[in-house]
Amino acid sequence: MGTSKLNEEILKAAAEIAAKTALETYTKEKDKDRKKRLDRRLRDTKRLMKSYREIKVHAGDAIASLSEIADEDYEFFKNLMEGEDNIDVSAIVRTKARSAIMLTHIDAMLQAYEVISHNSKKPEDQRRFRVLEAMYLKGEPVSAAEIAEIEQIDTRTVYKDINAACEKMGALLFGINWLDQD
């Protein structure tokens, strides 16, 4: 075998190894990016659930017009909105409207998730909804330790249940956008 033929085979083998390595690196990066996007979606859903009570208060209680102000505060707010300083409340109005729209959607999807959970034959699906509800949705927040005691599960299971429930809620809240679209 001539030197030229040997060099050609070495170059071919090196090119195959380089291509394989490049493909493996690309696949790993793609998988890492996909995991990062899924983690971000789960984190965003958790943030929505954790903030549910506050969003509900904001959507109901934020003052977006003078007609929503108590009589004793009317003059003060009127001066703020219409006086020399003329504070622009349009951002407050938009935020309140967006909060109300999002809250309506969240509530509808929570109802759907509750139905899905209650119709499930798996007790853990039903428990996951109860854990989500206790921790983030109903009345005063309940600690993971208290939920664990009520549900007779380990505290770690409470957090696993929250993750599983938020994954379901993410799919319900964001639909097809929840799926990975490469």
C-alpha positions in Angstrom: 0.0 0.0 0.0 1.4 3.3 -1.0 1.9 6.3 1.2 -0.8 8.2 -0.7 -3.3 5.4 -0.2 -2.4 5.2 3.5 -2.8 8.9 4.0 -6.1 8.8 2.2 -7.4 6.1 4.6 -6.1 7.9 7.6 -7.8 11.1 6.5 -11.0 9.2 5.8 -10.9 7.6 9.3 -10.2 11.0 10.9 -13.1 12.6 9.0 -15.4 9.8 10.2 -14.3 10.2 13.8 -14.6 14.0 13.5 -18.1 13.7 12.0 -19.2 11.2 14.7 -17.8 13.4 17.4 -19.4 16.5 16.0 -22.8 14.7 15.7 -22.6 13.5 19.3 -21.7 17.0 20.5 -24.5 18.5 18.5 -27.0 16.0 19.9 -25.8 16.6 23.5 -26.2 20.4 23.0 -29.6 20.0 21.5 -30.7 17.7 24.4 -29.3 20.2 26.9 -31.1 23.1 25.2 -34.4 21.1 25.1 -34.0 20.3 28.8 -33.3 23.9 29.6 -36.5 25.0 27.8 -38.6 22.4 29.6 -37.1 23.4 32.9 -37.9 27.0 32.2 -41.5 26.1 31.3 -41.9 24.1 34.5 -40.3 27.0 36.5 -42.7 29.5 34.8 -45.7 27.3 35.6 -44.6 27.0 39.2 -44.2 30.7 39.5 -47.7 31.2 38.2 -49.1 28.7 40.7 -47.0 30.3 43.6 -48.3 33.7 42.6 -51.9 32.6 42.1 -53.3 34.2 45.3 -51.6 37.5 44.5 -52.7 37.5 40.9 -56.3 36.9 42.1 -56.0 39.9 44.5 -54.5 42.1 41.9 -57.2 41.2 39.3 -59.9 42.0 41.8 -58.5 44.8 43.8 -56.2 46.9 41.6 -57.6 50.3 41.1 -57.9 51.1 37.4 -60.4 53.9 37.4 -61.7 56.7 39.6 -65.0 54.9 39.9 -63.2 52.1 41.9 -62.0 54.5 44.6 -63.6 54.9 48.0 -65.3 58.3 48.5 -62.7 59.4 51.1 -59.8 58.8 48.8 -61.5 60.1 45.6 -60.0 63.7 45.7 -56.5 62.4 46.4 -56.5 60.0 43.5 -58.3 62.4 41.2 -55.5 64.9 41.8 -52.9 62.3 41.1 -54.6 61.2 37.8 -55.8 64.6 36.5 -53.7 67.1 38.4 -50.5 68.9 37.5 -48.4 65.7 37.9 -51.0 63.8 35.7 -49.9 60.3 36.6 -50.5 57.9 33.7 -52.6 55.0 35.0 -52.9 53.3 31.7 -50.2 50.7 32.6 -52.2 49.9 35.8 -55.4 49.4 33.7 -53.6 47.2 31.2 -52.0 45.1 33.9 -55.2 44.6 35.7 -57.0 43.6 32.5 -54.1 41.2 31.7 -54.2 39.7 35.2 -58.0 39.2 35.0 -57.7 37.5 31.6 -54.9 35.2 32.7 -56.7 34.5 36.0 -59.8 33.4 34.1 -57.7 31.1 32.0 -55.8 29.7 35.0 -59.1 29.1 36.8 -60.6 27.3 33.8 -57.5 25.1 33.5 -57.4 24.4 37.2 -61.0 23.2 36.9 -60.0 21.0 34.0 -57.1 19.6 35.9 -59.3 18.9 38.9 -61.7 16.9 36.7 -58.8 15.0 35.1 -57.4 14.3 38.5 -60.7 13.1 40.0 -61.5 10.9 37.0 -58.1 9.3 37.2 -57.9 5.8 38.6 -54.5 6.6 40.1 -54.7 7.9 43.7 -51.4 9.8 43.2 -53.1 11.9 40.4 -55.9 12.9 42.8 -53.4 13.6 45.6 -51.2 15.8 43.3 -54.2 18.1 42.7 -54.9 18.3 46.4 -51.2 19.1 47.2 -51.2 21.8 44.5 -54.4 23.2 45.8 -53.3 23.2 49.5 -49.9 24.7 48.8 -50.8 27.4 46.2 -54.5 27.9 45.6 -56.9 27.7 48.5 -57.0 30.0 51.6 -53.8 30.3 53.5 -50.7 28.5 52.2 -50.0 25.2 53.8 -46.4 24.1 54.4 -45.0 21.0 52.7 -44.6 19.4 56.2 -48.3 20.0 57.0 -49.3 18.7 53.6 -47.1 15.6 54.1 -48.8 14.9 57.4 -52.3 15.4 56.0 -51.6 13.2 53.0 -49.5 10.7 55.0 -46.6 11.0 52.6 -43.0 12.1 52.8 -42.1 15.8 52.5 -40.0 14.9 49.4 -43.1 13.4 47.8 -45.0 16.7 48.3 -42.3 18.5 46.2 -42.4 15.7 43.6 -46.2 16.0 43.5 -45.9 19.8 43.0 -43.6 19.2 40.1 -45.9 16.6 38.5 -48.9 18.8 39.0 -47.1 21.8 37.5 -46.1 19.7 34.5 -49.8 18.9 33.9 -50.9 22.5 34.6 -48.2 23.7 32.1 -49.6 21.6 29.4 -53.1 22.8 30.2 -52.2 26.5 30.5 -49.9 26.7 27.5 -51.3 23.9 25.2 -49.2 23.1 22.2 -46.6 25.7 23.2 -45.8 23.4 26.2 -44.6 20.7 23.8 -41.1 20.8 22.5 -41.1 22.3 19.0 -37.7 21.7 17.5 
